[in-house]
Amino acid sequence: SDWDRPLMKTLVEIYRMDLLIGERYGIKSAVRAEKKKLQENVEMQRLELLSEAERKRMHDDHTCNAHAITTEGVSSKELRTDDPLIFPGSSNADGPTKGNNNNTHIISPNNNNNSKNGHLCQSGLMGMPEVHSSDSDERKLDANCKQKRRRSKEVREDGEDRPREHPFIVTEPGELARGKKNGLDYLFDLYEQCGKFLSDVQRIARERGEKCPTKVTNQVFRHAKHTGAVYINKPKMRHYVHCYALHCLDSEQSNHLRRMFKERGENVGAWRQACYYPLVAIARDANWDIEGVFNRNEKLRRAI
């Protein structure tokens, strides 16, 4: 969907607002991004399990080797001298420096380099060096966080980036809103009206022999405004389109969320964000074919 991309780009780049990926690229792209994220998480868990199994195998091999050598009558002191790879935590100072001991296996012919070679075997051959978080990186991260907070405070003082107040309140199915704001039944009815305006635009285009739009586009919004329906605008309809998608695909789940958020006293923004995750589950059950899911629904085929 190409709805309202310039507005979303302005909000992200100029006002530095954090938006759902669905707002920036459309619900279809958002679902595809969620699919990729879930697949990466599964792959990461698989690699962690393999790494843990490899570490356990190496530990078991090390234990078996040490036990086998010990049962043959070799003392731990000789083990430290003979093979520093078996006991990396022990010191090799006793073995290499005693050049007259025939039972001692010298690492290098030159006794002056024995201690160095033993040290290299312990620190370099036993494993990769541990990766520690850099203090400078942590300081940079803290500085960036502070700079972002400072920037957001400065912009808020102007009063220009204050988020627009939601024109709706959370209502249960069939409930009429009170006060100046409208309920969610009214919101979903706006999408139904968009479908009717699309039919009007298609009829006019056929009469004129022009190309007919198949979805709700800017042409439909212009026609709605021309007929006096100024309350239907692209930013508003774009903002809640995934909520309407859930309403069409799974009305039971949609109604459950409405009741739950109404009981909690949550605002429309929290309800709107919660509507996104059931759509991801629906796409997952459909093998991530979100295009097919929408196209199989008569209303969503025209609206999204």
Buried (B, 14 or more C-beta within 10 A) or exposed (E): BEBBBEBBEEBBEEEEBEEBBBBBBBBBBBBBBBBEEEEEEEEEEEEEEEEEEEEEEEEEEBEEEBEEBEEEEBEEEBBBBBBBEBBBEBBBBBBBBBEEBEEBEBBEEEEEEBBEBBBEBBEEEEEEEEEEEEEEEEEEEEEEEEEEEEEBEEBEEEEEBEEEEBBBBBBBBEBEBEEEBBBBBBBBEBBEBBBEBBEEBBEEBEEEEEEEBEBBBEBBBEBBBEEEBEEBBBEBBBBBBBBBBBBBBBEEBBBEBBBBBBEEEBBBBEBBBBBBEBBBEBBBEBEBEBBEBBEEBEBBBBBB
